Amino acid sequence: MPKMKTRRATAKRFHYTGSGKIRRAHANRSHLLTGRTRKRKRNLRRLALISPADEKKIKRLLPYRS
């Protein structure tokens, strides 16, 4: 049985934490930022955890912890 391949697009978007949870970046941070408040833009910088509903799907695309 060959080794499973990691989906490279997924590996660039999601990262494991030390405890095994998966982090993601927020959307809506690329352009048209003048209409958004400072607080909203600041909070979009932080990483977020993925939803438990999506966890199984993402883990299948990232077979190895990196």
C-alpha positions in Angstrom: 0.0 0.0 0.0 1.6 3.3 -1.0 1.7 6.3 1.4 -1.2 8.7 1.3 -0.5 12.0 -0.4 -1.2 15.3 1.4 -3.4 17.7 -0.5 -1.0 20.6 -0.9 -3.7 23.3 -1.2 -5.1 22.2 2.1 -1.7 22.1 3.8 -1.2 25.7 2.8 -4.5 26.8 4.4 -4.7 24.7 7.6 -2.2 23.9 10.3 -2.3 21.7 13.4 -1.9 23.1 16.9 0.2 21.3 19.5 -2.9 19.7 21.0 -4.1 18.3 17.6 -6.7 20.9 16.7 -6.7 22.5 13.3 -6.3 26.3 12.8 -7.4 28.4 9.8 -7.1 32.0 8.8 -10.2 34.3 8.5 -11.6 35.4 5.1 -12.3 39.0 4.0 -8.9 40.4 4.8 -7.6 41.1 1.3 -9.1 44.3 0.0 -11.9 46.8 0.6 -10.7 47.3 4.2 -11.6 50.9 4.5 -15.2 50.2 5.2 -14.4 47.9 8.1 -13.8 49.0 11.7 -10.3 48.7 13.2 -11.6 46.2 15.7 -13.0 44.0 13.0 -9.8 44.1 10.9 -7.7 43.4 14.0 -9.8 40.3 14.9 -9.6 39.0 11.4 -5.8 38.8 11.8 -6.1 36.1 14.5 -6.3 32.4 13.5 -9.5 30.5 14.3 -10.2 26.9 14.9 -12.1 25.0 12.3 -15.6 23.9 13.0 -16.1 20.4 14.5 -18.3 19.5 11.5 -15.4 20.1 9.1 -12.7 18.4 11.2 -13.1 14.9 9.8 -12.9 16.2 6.2 -9.8 18.3 6.7 -8.0 15.5 8.6 -8.6 13.2 5.7 -6.9 15.8 3.4 -4.0 16.2 5.9 -3.1 12.6 6.7 0.2 13.5 8.5 0.7 16.0 11.2 3.0 18.7 10.1 
